[in-house]
């Protein structure tokens, strides 16, 4: 199957909901469940997994908005979740338990799903700030990326009706944000033939006013059909509007309107930066994060830097940037993974050899003021730290809003806020359960609550190592070794290697309970293509350089055998999405290295990936199959086209999983690869969850089943002892 001119014999499986395809899916999924989910061990594992996921002594991870902390809570009684809130003052005294009387339930997602007969999955909310009176609720059918948007009254705790002029948008891959009580910014492909990009995302930005048809709302900005998408934001601190078009996944062109202008009648100005420079705005400041070297005012700043300039200087000379303040400059071992704006400070999440720390700076009161470093005290070392939330009003937040109309100046924040510069952090390690930590403005930290241990971590050893890839590059990996005697063990190797996403070893309760506790080994590899060492680490495995990621992963697999951690027959590997492509290449190019492979929601047919769902948006990462890229490099590794018959090569057994409702990576990839492997005589088990979207699961029960299928597959396919030599 290496001649791409041969017609695809399994193309019919791309018809997601066709009776023929669904019959094929049911037959194989039922067979896999009957095998891997049956038996005392699998049933006990499912019960334990569900007990962990449904536990009521979990932390309710909060999002801070004004006087309240909001969260989505799931348990056995509420598998689809309760969207609810609690006063910040209650949370600050310690993470309140599930039965605390001050919790207010706003929406019972399961009850709504039952009432309407739709498998709704909560996908987030956008609260109108600072008055906190309305929210735009995002509901997904079965966990898909496309959502339906409904307006919710936070004061009366009910959905706003059509008769009241409610904002309501049918299912679409969209983004909405408040401008004022009766206006929102909307990016949505309302007309697939005109307002959608080739990737299926929005091509235009509209100002949608209450009571009007969104398809007729004024267009204030638009991109091209071959762009990935457009985006927009409104900053309530200054009244400034920004918009952007993304020519590809890694670049964007940014424009802005000066405060006081109406974007519906004014031409925007370009932010004078290269397309590969990330731009964000908060209040009076513009932040720049270049991916490659950026020269400003005669000085070069390396890719991965974090720079800030005052908006006032950009407004005064729109075509020129002033000399920036440097908040961070990368080193070979450090990169900034995330930036969080607060009211009076900014927090940088820094990775140093993939371990986290938080750097803080005060926001100056004037354009020429100092960005002074601020203390961050009391955080443990050798852990993963994430800034969950702080109460910011920037239009780049997930809940941008203001009380102003387009073209008017924004008033000072008037809402009550008991925590203007507090932030809440999530802190965990491979054997350290997650903790909710309050970071105060003075840099002090207080642990508000911790998740109890979900597995016995005694005897589990965590160590860091490096492997040497084919070109001499050192590739980091972390080994988590369960208790037991010395010598090789059944081992699962995990990797991703794409889109500048960093792999940080953190606490995973199901992994610990279902694999490590029983003596298994789990390894996380930080291969190129990811973001472990910044933009250059990512660029090293993009497009024609993608094989570097595959070589890195294979080098870690060999190192694990050479170091005696495992043997070839005891080594399994797993990955999902882009990591599923990685697994497909391991199967077809490096089958001799592995004893079993689990492949989840994968890309596998790189000849057609750009024609399926959001695939066209990833061509900057992988290449264009309709160009010379196919002959130059894509066709050389595309797993689906490189299946060889069992008479020629021995592939390790495969578990393939996906979701019918995945509207990001088409389930046809997994279906066709499975059919091809079956046709070639290889051992493959297949499971497709009807719900779940790209995550593969829509509720705790589905998540538990997905985990049990994977770990049970490895438990049965990877021998417990080294094969006898003799």
Secondary structure, 3 states (H helix, E strand, C coil): CCCCCCCCCCHHHHCCCCHHHHHHHHHHHHHHHHHHCCCHHHHHHHHHHHHHHHCCCCCCCCEEECCEEEEEEEECCEEEEEEEEEEHHHHHCCCCCCCCCCCEEEEEHHHHHHHHCCCEEEEEEEECCCCCCEEEEEEEECCCCCEEEEEEECCCCEECCHHHCCCEEEEECCEEEEEECCEEEEECCCCCCCCECCCCCECEEEEEECCCCHHHCEEEEECCCCCCEEEEEEECCCCEEEEEEEEECCEEEEEEECCCCCCCCCCCEECCCCCCEEEEEECCEEEEEECCCEEECCEEECCCCEEEEEHHHHHHCCCCCCCCEEEECCECCEEEEEEEECCCEEEEEEEECCEEEEEEEECCCCCCCCCCEECCCCCCCCCEEEEEEECCCCCCCCCCCCCCCCCCCCCCCCCCCCCCCCEEEEEEECCEEEEEEEECCCCCEEEEEECCCCCCCCCCEEEEEEEECCCCCEEEEEEEECCCCCCCCCEEEECCCCCCCCCCCCCCHHHHHHHHCCCCEEEEEECCCCCCCCHHHHHCCCHHHCHHHHHHHHHHHHHHHHCCCCCCCCEEEEEECHHHHHHHHHHHHCHHHCCEEEEECCCCCCCCHHHCHHHHHHHHHHCCCCCCHHHHHHHHHCHHHHCCCCCCCCCCEEEEEEECCCCCCCCHHHHHHHHHHHHCCCCEEEEEECCCHHHCCCCHHHHHHHHHHHHHHHHHHCCCCCCCCC
